[in-house]
């Protein structure tokens, strides 16, 4: 996660000191990715080493201030222009878990899917409630509006992400049910969930799913 | 709030609800014994694959269909044993429906559509109109009062349909894929209104296959093959769960 660029973006608005950067970073992202002050100072030290920021005196309270350099500004705007790299998908524990659960002896993959669906929808409920609050704050035009908007966007990203996961889980379940049916039934019943209604013991069909995948 | 809800009667209570279509070899179990209570102030989302029994549950809850066995209690009245007259009165006075395709009457304005259930209930046209206007106003839809359905966007029509569902003393709203025909932004605003009405004391059931809309609910119930396989609870609603368990 690009803390580097996050700090550069905040410094672009003027010199700041370490714990101030941390506060502003968290306020923008609603503490979704909490930083500790140590991380901030380590990152600042690296940015300084790379010539992207420079010390800029002290404020009245004696905090060491940092300012963005021209090189830092160039790096920052290149970051905005450059799409985030999607070439190497991040390792996803859930995908790995389901991949391992397919055909695994003694594992009810539908139960695995349902327990994840429960947790995912639960997370969406929480995000949605936070979103309603954030939305109310933005619409009321209260202070820190820019931070509220940023937080709202982050929350909505989390909602879209969990939504995608929930949809994928639904899809996995439907796919597994369909694959577990004999071929003639599959052709006769295009809608997998309805077919499921007539297959009362889905768990016993798991090994068959695995075989048809391998074959 | 959960403490308060706990002591309240559920607006809707489903007891071991069973619905079977056909018999013998062609027998289909649409619902296999559902227990569900919905309290004032609560929005419950029902999710599940198609054919899992979501819509059957809603039609039974609204008295539009009769269960094979089990009870449906709305505001203290068991609608499975109620007379036709009682049932009709209950449907007019206690239960509101919201459908995917809005179902507003095209020849009537928004206010007239909202007033209609009250007029059918024998209230004077003037009073019915006044309460319709009040309902629209309260939901921030006052400016739509004199528009006809074809002069409103889908989202506006659906919001008017929610106003119609909850006009007067009606506290139970049954929504079947209410966002189905709407884009996601508009769907969101419809859900926000439904949420707000529940926060104001109504009880709602929302049938949806969209996780993003289900996430507005206090509880999400998962149906599969006619049975509840799982449900989520809001983190602060634990006491509600206990209250419900004690009631069953």
Interface residues (C-beta under 8 A of the other chain):
Chain A: X114 X115 X117 X118 X120 X121 X122 X124 X125 X126 X127 X128 X129 X132 X159 X162 X163 X166 X167 X170 X173 X174 X191 X192 X193 X194 X196 X197 X200
Chain B: X28 X29 X47 X48 X49 X50 X51 X52 X192 X195 X209 X211 X212 X214 X215 X216 X217 X220 X222 X224 X225 X226 X229 X230 X232 X234 X235
